[in-house]
């Protein structure tokens, strides 16, 4: 199962696969989510939907597809705490925790089943970053959690577009 960070769908919508131009991609994401191959933790979906703006096609799409997209389980609080304390820092201030956002939850869900799950994010490794500035791939590597960029995940899941003939 691929656990998507919010930035995966945001970047796809804004840069590569606009909803109004590449609907096949979004149909494919829905299909993958419905079949349990792509999920977003509840915390990640809520983080995105909380930033709702008027006339945002991605947020409308996510609202309409929230049920199949959502990973239907609760995070293990001990794993989430472990990710924060060991992956970022044991003494983070409130403003640092806000900056990290929901990333520890995403990693904790993958850590709960590391052989079955892979985190997908557009963040790139930056091993020199410390504390709240650490990147998801580096924290995942520290915990032995699989992590891929979106294009690696799309390839692994076999994404292809098909041209639809217009009548």
N, C-alpha and C positions, 0 to 999 in steps of 0.2 A: 504494500500500500504506500502511495506517495502522499505525504502530508505537505500541503502547499502553504507557504508563507503568503500573507496578503499581497506582498509586492509582486508575486508571480502573475496574479490575475490583473492587478493594476497596470503593470508594465505591458502585459499582452494587450490589454484594451487600449492603452494610450499610444503604444509604439508599433506593435507588430500585427495584431489581429483585431482591429477595430470591430466592434459588434455589428456595425452597419455595413462593413465591407467583407468580412470573413465569417459569416454566420456558421459555416461548417465547423470552425474551430470551437465555437461555443456549444454547438450541438454535441460535438465530440467530448468536451469537458463534462457536460451534463450526463452523457452516456457513461463515461468513466466513473463519475461520482455515483450514479445510480447503481453501477455494478461493483462498487466498493474499492475501486482502484485509486481514486483521487478523493481526498477528504481535506477539510479544513477544521481544525479544532474550534469549538464553540467560542473560545476566547478570541481567536483570530477573526472569525466572522463578525463578532460583536464589535471588535475594534474598528473594522472597516465600516460597518453600518452606522456606527456612532458618529463618524465623520461625514455623514450624508449631506450632500448638497443638492439643490434643485437641478433637475435636468441632467443627472449623471446616469448614462445608460448602463454602466457597469453595476452601480448600486441597485438599479432597478432589476437588472438581470440576477444579481446575487440574492435579492429579496425573493424573486420568483423561484429561485432554485435552491433556497436555503436548506430545505429538508434533505435532498440528496447530497448536498455538499458537506453537511455537518457531520463530523465524527461523533457518534452517539455513545460517548463514555465520559466519565469524569476523570480529571487528572489525578494522579497520585500526589498528594501534597508533599510527601517526603521526597519524591523525585524532583518536583518543581523547586523545592527548597535546595536540594543538592545541586541542581543546575545553577541556581543563583549564587550560592555560597562558594562552590568549587569552580564553576565555569566563569564567573564574573568577578566576585569578591565577597568576602564574608561580612564586610562592614560598609555596604553601599548606603549612601544617604538617600532620602526620599526623592530628591531630584534626579539622582542617578537611576533609581528604580523606574521612574517615569520615563526616562530616556530609553531604557531597555525595552519597555513596553511588554508585549505578550510573548516575546521570543522564548523565554524560559519554558512557557507552557508547551509551545510547539516542540521544543527539544525534549521535554519530559515525556510527552506522548510517544515520541519515537523511542526514547530510552526504555519505555515500558515493554516494548517488543522490538528490540534492535535488529533482529534477523528479518522480521516481516515488514519493517517500516523504513522509509527513506524520507528525509526532510528535503524539500525543494524550495530554493530561494534564489533571488537574483543577487544577493550579497556575495561578494567575493572575499576569499581569504585575505587577511591582513594580520599576520601573526604578531606584528609589533604593537598592535592595539591592546590597551589594558582596560580593566574595569568595565564600565558601561559602554565603552567604545568597541568592545570585542565583537567580532563578526560571527554570524551563525555557523559558517563552515568550520571556523576554528574551534568553537565550543563543541560542535558535533564531533569533530576529530578527537578532541580531548576525551570524550565519553565513549568513543567507538561507535557512534551513530552514523549511519550512511547519510550522505548529503550530496545532492546534485544540483546543477543549474537547470532551469526550465527546459532547455533544448535537449539535455541528456534525458530528462524524464519523458519528454514528448517522443523522443526516438525509442526509448525503452518500451513505451506504451503503444508504439506503432502509429503515431499520428500521421495522416495523409489527408490532403484536401482532394476533393474531386470536383471537377468542373461540371456544373449543371447547365445543360443547354437551355437557353431561353427560347420560348416559342414565339 
